[in-house]
Amino acid sequence: MGTFSGKTGKRLISLLLAFMVLLFPFQSKNFAEGTASAVTLAEWKFNANPTDLGVFPATDGVYKNSSNLQPVPQRQYFDWNNDNKAIRYQEWQQEAGKEKYWLVNLSTKNYQNITLTSAQQGKGTTGPRDFRVQVSTDQQNWTNVTGEGTAVADLVLNPDTSSVLNQVPLPPLANDQAQLYIRWTVISDKSTSNSAIGDRGSSQLISITVKGELQETAPSASDTEAPAIPGVVTATGITSNAVQLAWAASTDNTAVTGYNIYRDGAKIGGTSALSYTDSGLAANTVYRYAVTASDAAGNESAPGATVEATTLGANVLQEKALLAEWIFANSGSGGVFPATNGINPSSSSFRNVGGYFEDYDSSQHSISYQGWDNGSGKKYWLASVTTLGYENITLSSQQTSSGTGPRDFKVQISSDNQNWTDVPGATLKMALSSFNCTGNTCKLADVSLPASANNQNTLYIRWMVSSNTNTKGTQGIGSTGSSLIKDIRISGTLQQGGGGPVDTPTTELSKLPNSGDSSVLPSAPVTVTFNKPVSLNAGYSVSVLDKNNAALGSVTAEIINNNTLNIKHPSFVNGQSYTVRVPKELIKGRDDQIQLTKDISWSFTIQNTQGTPSVPKLINMTLNGDTKTTRSFAWYTDVTAASIVQVVEASKATGNAFPDSEALTFQGTTEEIQTYVTKADRTAKKKKKFYSHKAAASGLSPGTTYKYRVGSGASDSWSAVGSFTTDVPGSQPFHFIAGSDSQASSKSDFEPWADTFKKAIQTIGDPKFLINAGDLVDNGDLEEQWQWLLGLPQDQLLNVPIVPVVGGHEVQDYDGDETTPNSNFYYHFNLPKQVVASTHDGSVYSFEYGDALFLVFNSQYAGELASNGKDIKKQDQQFADQVEWMKYVVAKSNAKWKFVTFHKGPYSAGDNAGEWEDDRVQFYKKVLVPAFDEMGIDMVFEAHDHMYMRSYQMLNDKVIPTSQITVDGQGNAVNPKGTIYLMSNAFGDKFYNKYPGYNDYFAAIDTQPNKKMFTDVSVSSDVLQIKAYTAAKKDEKSGDNGVKLYDQYGIKRTDTKPAKVENAKVQVSSGKAVISWKTPSSSSEPVRGFRIYEKNGKIKTYWNVYVAAESGKTDYSFTVNNINASEKYQFVIRAVGSRMNSDTVEVSIN
């Protein structure tokens, strides 16, 4: 076994060995005088196949419970080698923008002189050869342990022998750290056979050991403080010869290192876990247990309260019977999953309460649900099962959650689905996207249920969300955060005298509408589905009560589909709440005559559509047209009606009355649309009609404030009055709001976005418009989400135009996405329908405001680079056409400032970019970023990763060093090269974090304040400035709306238009047009290139070219092929300065 490969490594080994021999007596002497010896802080050894955990907890050490190992980025191909007891992964090949490494995180708190021992080995011929070891305290700044600047050579792996680091000292920064990171990072593209690393090349990790010595000031010599008494000890899982103990964790001034178990006053064992099984006991015997905690200094706590346990008699039947099991085989039916196995599967069901179905994974036999937000104490998994004739009931299950899914659950039982009892020792903590969790905190393994679970007609078991913490450990469960469950088993032993046939009780499986629903249609069906065919008993009836507890008349019931109670009722009233009651005496099993086990009662609320159905709702303004003379409007109604806008100068509208006689009236269009309203509608494939209205007020006076209203023209159809001010004729300073990701799926989760919008207006004063850069809603095909998005901030939208951007959640983002294809984005906003062919309706457009051009790009289209990272392997035609369109718009524009906004950007290091979309990111950097550079874009507003990220000035995918940027007295960067990319976190309360190990070289700031945000963007003739604010509700105080300045940046530009090109002409010959010109002979602004376009689209739609200027060259030409001699062409040539276009020069072909 070789430690290092090559001569350098062998010399170092000899020197190290000699040094250790010389040092050993000295060290022995120090130990005798009291110096602490090294202890293992964390260790990873794989004596058995751990399976692909993704994240591997430490197998030993003082801090093993908080130490993890993982490959970065996460990999798909895992294996374990029994020969050398090593884990291995593939996919180590070089990829642009990705560092690849093994990563360990652990604590070294109170320890010093940290050393590292590790063993690695190559595998095959295409795995990585060269690794460097580094340490960090923040995962951003790394210090070498091997290689450059150290005395230890980098690791050179061999496929035949292991390469070892043996107790290599780590730098002093590794001492006494609450969190230390160590990585083994690939530093070349060489494989173990000296060829390039292949995408299936493997690298093996055999073991890692991190050791340290207790600091002299640490508890080794002076710590006399004992840990706290452990939490209450419970005895569960009692058999005739074993008792399972569990307790809550202790705390210590340094760290708890273990627990001691005492039986009848004598110590019988120890563990670092929070449970212990005492086996080999005598039957029918009383035992008393106590548990103490100890720390590294040997201090031991006092014992907690003694728990008494009596083993079962030897003659008690111990064999467990499987009462119900769920090895999920499909997506269920109507949200209900019957048991797949067990004694009474037909009377056992499983469902989710509070969330909505996301996916069934056939490979894991798991189901996943979303919608867990605000779920603590409210949302849960629910199983129902009969335990008649059985006792000693036990429960098993496995769970996991995504990063923004719920982390903490607790298990409870009930016999009536109303009064709940906590199950001792059944608190659960999820691991991130893995069913394998440290200490099995996400699993239940035959956990004993309280005695009240025994012998029940129906036992209800629920896994209840118990905190608002997500799986990443931060506050806030996301509405799209997922939680998964699988392998549920409920078992029991026959009671004495039991064992006869058990009748299947009659129980309810599901109800519609769901209990607590708040947007039920007035004509919604009301049904209850049971676990068997049922019939009705005469003399009993269903009652439906309103909010005053008054019973509705004309309520009848019938059985449909053999097992469903259909409750007929008069049409419900909008906004009213109702309670349905089904007495247990009404329902019995059709074939076995067994009566329903309990009364059924639940409540729901009918959606509130206030006023007459023709009154407009969801009113908004857009900048579709000349912003100096035009405003565009969109709104919805529930019935068909005319589309009319009335506009009046604000100076003529005094008092509360709208001056009808003074108003300008504009007629628009009305379109009937059909869409799902709720997820239940989508499941049932039931759509509802709405009417989309669009109109535009044009021919208005620039720089004028107007008031307006929309409606059908009938006196009772007018909306509330809104206002707007047209852009001024010249160029004046203005402000606008930038942000993104209002995305939510419930009314309560859209309220933060409305709050942010309101606070942004309060802060800025008079924003001219708001940019929402995509993911406006969670599911674009569900109308209820659009109603919340636009309805909650209706007052703000009446007075501030919106610039909406398509994101992945407005449309069907990928094959298999639950969001179905739809055009609801277009129906809700008055925008151009198809600026670029085959893009989503309304998703591509531009406008100018003041001296600024704004381009809205649809980032649902992209491409892929070839394996060399340079060439284009493929690209969507819509992507290429959009780039052409942007260049064409820029070529025609006289604006000084240029902005682009889209959803999925090239510069991000969050979860989406790091885990899922690196191919798209690299494609954008290679193809889209150079286009922005060519166009001279000043700022790009992006989104998608729900973080706050402001880039450096970026040019050609490289950072412009701050040393090359001049700053004026106000802190503005003066005439900087390149583009700023800005991600303004989120308008709502859904946040992501930086993806571990993903390179954010581009970011001047890349953080997650865990607060909703907006950005104030101000534009003047020579200064562009952003001020980003947090707007968290928790920061509100009396007289303070909680808005806090978070970041700011400014750009000052002194460039001007270049002079026009000279001697422009065009000559036609053989179907070709040769356009020629001279660079301006005198221009105060340097010319970097030239833009040419054809005014009337005669070459092709949006045809244009950019010709770069060459140093010393004055004469230029460009040849256009396939000229039609019968057509008239009008070519425009413009010189391009550092940012701006010159005046136009036109040449024509008649």
C-alpha positions, 0 to 999 in steps of 0.5 A: 500500500503506497502513501503517495505516488512518485518520488516526491511522495516517497521522500516526504514519507521518509522525512515524516517517519524520521521526524516522528521517530525523533519526536516520539520520546518528547511526545511521550514525556509531554503525555506523562505531564498531562498533555491530552491525547488525540481522540477521534472526532469523526470517522467514516469506514464502510465495512458493509455496503451503506447503500447510496445515501447521498450523504453519509453520516460518520460511523464513529467519533465524538461528533459522529451524530453531526458529521457528514460525508458527501460527493459534490455535486450529488451523483447518480451512479454509486457502488460499494467495493467489498474487496477494500471496503470502499464506496465509489461514485462515477461522473468525475469528468470536467464540466465548465463551472463545476468543481467536483470533490468529496466533502466532509463537514464536522465540528472540532469545537474545543479541540486543537491539533487536528489531524486527517487520515484518509485512504482513496483509490482509483478504479478502472482507467478513466477515474480521476487521478489528481486530488488536492485536500483543502479545509474551510470554515465557510465553504468559500475560502479554502486553505490547502492541506496538500499541494501548493504552499504545503509540505505535503504532495497532492494525492495521485491515485492508482487503480491498484493500490490505495493512496493514504494521508496518515495523520496529516496536521491541518492548519490552525484554522481547523481548531475549535470550529463549530463547523469545519469543511474538508474536501478532496477536490479533483485538480486536473482532467487526467485519469489514472491511465493518463487519459481524460477523465470519463463520465463513467470513471469511478473514484473510491473512498475507503476511509476518513478519520479526523482526530484532535486534542482537547484544548488546554482551556477546554474541559480536559483539565478544568471541566467539572460541569456534568451534563443535564439529566436526560429527558424522560425515559420511556419503555416500549417494545416490551416482549417476554425477554426484551425492553426497548428504552428511549429518551430525549437528549441531554445538553452540556457546556461542551458536548454530550458524548454518550449515555449510560444505562442502569438496570436495577441500579447496576450499569448494563451498557452505554450508547451515543444514541437516544435509544437502547434495547435490553435483551436476554431478560426473564419473562414476567419480571419487573425491571427498573431503568435509569439513564445518565449522560456523560461528556468527554471529561468523564463528568456524568449527570445524575439519573433521571426518573426511574421507569418500570417495565414488566416483561411479558409472560413466557406463555403469551403469544408473541408472534406479530400479525400484519394488520395493514401494510402500504407498499404503494403500488399506484397513485391511489384513487381520489386521494385515498390509498387502500392497504396493499396487504394485511388481515383487513386491507379493505378496512384500512386506508391511507391519505394526506390531509392538508396537502396535495398529491405530487407523484408516485415513485414506482422504484421506491413504492413511495408517494409524495405530496406538496402543500405543507406550508403553514402546516405545523399542527394542521397537516398530516399523513393519516392511516385508519385501520381496525385493531379489533382482537389485537393488542401490542400494536406496533408501527413502522414507516419511512419518510423524507422531505425535499429542501423546503419540505417539512422536517419535523413530524410527530405520531399520534393516535385516536379512536375517534379522529378527534381526540389525539394522543402522542405516541412516545418515542415517535418524533421524527426528523427528516433527512434531505431527499433521502430515506436514509437518515442519521440515527434513523430519525426519519424511520419508525421500526416497530414502535409500540403504540399506547394501549389505547390502540388495542382492540379498536373498531377503527384506529387512526394514526397520523404523522403530524407536521410539528414545526415550521422548520424545513429540511434545510434547517431554516424557518419556512416550509415552502408551498411546493416543498415535498414530503414522501412516505413509504413502507408503512406497517401496522402489526399486533398480537392476538389478545388472549381468547382472540383469534376468531374472525374479525368483521370489517367495520364500515368506515369513511374513506374520503369526503368532498368537498374537503374539510376546510376548503375555502373556495368551493363552487356553489354547485359543488357535489357533496359526497362521502366514499366508504370502504365497502358497498353500503346502503341506507337505513330508513328513519335517518337523514343527512343535514346541511347547516349554514353558519347560523346552524340553520338546516337547509331544506330539500337535502336528500341522499342516495347511494351511487357507485355502490360505495358512495353517498351522494348528498343532493342540496340546493345551490350554496350561497357565495361566501357562506360556510356550511357543515354537513352531518351524516349520522352513523345510524344512516349508513350500513354495509350492504352485504354485512349490515355492519353499521358505520362506526361513527358520525361524520361531520365536516365544514367548508366555505363557498367561494366569494364572488362579490357583487354582480358577475359582470363587475370587473375583477383582477384589473391590471395595466400593462405598457403595451404601446407607446408609454407616452400616449397609451395604456393597456388594460385587462380584467376578468368577469364571470359572465360575458360583457362588453369591454370598455375603458373610460379615461379622464384627465385627473384634473377634471375628476374632482370629488368621488364621482367619475365625470362620465361626460368628460371621459374618453371611451375606448372599446376592447375585446371579450374572449370566453376562456375555460380553465381549471380553478383548483387541483381537484378540478384538474383531477376531475378534468372539470373546467370553469368559464371566465371572460377575459377582457382587454382594452387600450386607451390611446392618443393620450397626452404625454406627461399627464395624469389620468383616472380610469375605470373599466366595465361593460358600460352598464351603470352597475358594472364599473370597477373602482377608479384607478390612475396612471401618468403617461411618460413625459415627452423628453427624458426625466428621472423615474423609478420602478420596482423590480423583483420576482417569484410571488409564486404560491399555491394558497391565499395565505401564501400570496399575502406576502407578495401583496404586502411587498408590493404595497411596501414598495410603493410606500418606499419609492413613492411613485414607481412607474411600473413593477417588473415581476420576473417570473413564477408569478403563480405556482400552477399557471393552469389553476385560476384560483392562484391567479385570483389571489395573485391579482386580487390581493394587491388589487388596489396597487394594480389599479395604480401601478402598471405591471410588467409580467414575465413568464417563468416555469410555473406559469406553463408546463415546465417539463414533461410530466409537470403537473401543471397542464398546458395553458394560456392563462398568462396571456388571458390575464394581461394585455400583451402582444400575443406572438412577437416571436413565433411559437413562443408562449402567448404574451411572453415576449415583448418590449417597451421604452420608458424615458430614455430606457429600453426594456426587453422581456425574454422567455427563458423556457427555451434554451439549448445544450452545448457539445461535450467540448463545452464550446460548440452548440449541440442543439438549441430551441428555434424559439431561443435563437429567434428571440436573440435575433429579435432582441438584437433587432429591437436594440438596433432600432432603439435610440434609448441610452439605457437597456434592460433585459428581464427573464426568469431563468438566468445565466448567473445563479448558484442556488438549488435550481442552477446547482442541482438541476439546470447546469446544462442550461446555465452553461449554454446561456453563458456561452450563447446568451451572455455574448449577445447581451455583451454585443447589445450593450445591456446595462442590467439583467433582471433574473430570478428562479433561485429565490436568493439575493444575488448581484453580480460584478460587472460581467463581460464575456463571462468574466468579472471586470476587476473592481480595480479597473472601475472608477467610482465617483463621489456618490459611489457610482461606478463610472462608465464600467464595462459589462453588465450587472445581473440582479436576482432580487430574492422573492416577492413572497416568502419562498426562499432557496439557498446556495447549492453546496460547492457550486461556483459563484465567481460572478457574484459580488453578493450572493446571500439569503436573508430569509426575508422577502424583498424588492428592488427600487431601480432609479433611472436618470440621464446619466445615473442608474441606481438600485436599492434592494430592500427587505420587507419582512413582516417580522421586522415591523414595529410601531410606526415602522413598516419593516422595510430595511435597505439591504444593498445598493449599487450605482452606475454613472455613464457619460458616453454619448451617441457616436457620429453617423456612418459616412458614404453609405451605399448599396449595390445589387448584382446577381441577387446580392446586395453589397452594403458599404460605408465608412466609419465616421471621420469625426466622432467624440464617442469611439465606435465599437461596431455597426448595426444593420437592419432592414426596415420592413422585414423583407429579408426575414422577420427581425433580420439584422447584423452586427459588424465589429469595428476593427482598429485602423479600418475605415471602409466596411461592407456587408453582403446580403444574399438572396435579394429579390429584384422585384422587391424594395429594400430599405437598409438602415446602418448605425454606428455603435458607441460604447452603449448607444446607437448613432443616428440612422443612415438609410440606403435603399434598393428600388 
